[in-house]
Amino acid sequence: MKSLQSIIFLIRLLIFYHTTITPILTTSTSTSNSDFSPTAAVPQCIDYSDPLDFGKHIIKPCPNKARLKGSNTNFQNDLSSGNSSNMFVLQFTCGETNTTLCKKAKSAFEAAGKIITAAFIFKAPIVIDANFLDLNDPRLLGAASPTRLMPIVSEDSVPRMYPQALVKQFQYSVHPDYSPTDILAKFNSGADFWFQGDGPIGPQQSNFHTVILHELFHGLGFSSSYRDYFDLLLGQPSEGITAFPMLDSNSTNPTFNDPLKFSGFIETIFDKFIMILPDKSDPSGTKPLPISYFTNQLNQFGPLNTIFPNINVLTSQIMGSPQWKSVAQYLIKKATVANTFVFVPRGGTLANATYLETNLKVYSSGSSISHVSLAKYTNTNDFLMRYSLESGVTIEDLIIKGGNYSGGAIGPRLRAIMNSIG
Ligand SMILES: [Zn+2]
């Protein structure tokens, strides 16, 4: 068992390889297109390699680069870099021998790109590395994630991780080095998908169009950093959730016994808008608090940049800290109580907040928090970002059930959320 655990640990340590908080740019909607001076520090980005496995990512330096003159402009005349009806550039790989199926999947990606392009203002094209292949498990549908997250200082002076697809829209003259693609998507050709033009959808069939549209929004940044990272490090439930822990092993080949520098917890831009509401287990008079308040509390652990002799010492000290109890354990409990996490859009109040998914009675990494409430938004015009989508219904059926919203599948809450983060 020990050797297996060692292997698991090594894989997981690689996840956190070489991480530091290095905020380098500033953003707000009002200052887009402005120029910002990079700091001397080299920003550290998070690169994902498999959207189906959140654990597979590495931290790597992404030195600041000057924006290429003329890049991301004149796109209307250049189909290879997006156009006004579809700002999503598809790098489509089909692992299927059935070319008809490949064509249907590719068309669905293109249709999703057009739907999103029509709903938002894009200044730069977004490149999707789209893969359609047999994942050897018919239960898996597929997933999408940002290819790269990069640290940017939000207008409240807090550094947060932004998906590259959003950073490109800010059109900085200097920016962290971009990965060649913006969104990584992998969908299962072995799943029982229904495609447009297939005739009536079967009761067990999943509607490919809805799934793709949903996943592309995750790739565009509809995702909280709050997760059970320490479960990954420990290989067992930690009973706590945190923002992304920044651990730097300072080694290209980290082992169990390497010293680790802990340089804090970092949120995603989505987290900036999350408020935690009191529930009946909280003392009376408990006020709604931004999740950033809790991230700030977590960052009292340390001091920051403390070097720990090894991962076991680090995890036991973090999990024995007062911050673990008051934040990580408190928030995982709240994440299983209905109507406790809300997204308050930019300029909005609690009155127009959107409830996030906290109805799952056991916290579920990937389903909890980073979706809208299934209970609240089923049969509404904001059905799309629920963690579970019905089989046997087409996207048109869902739009009709949701009240035939004029904006189609992208509901008003989803629009407000995406306009807040980008
Ligand atoms: Zn999802």
Boltz pocket constraint, residues with backbone or C-beta under 6 A from the ligand:
constraints:
  - pocket:
      binder: B
      contacts: [[A, 214], [A, 215], [A, 218], [A, 366], [A, 370], [A, 371], [A, 385], [A, 386], [A, 387]]
      max_distance: 6.0
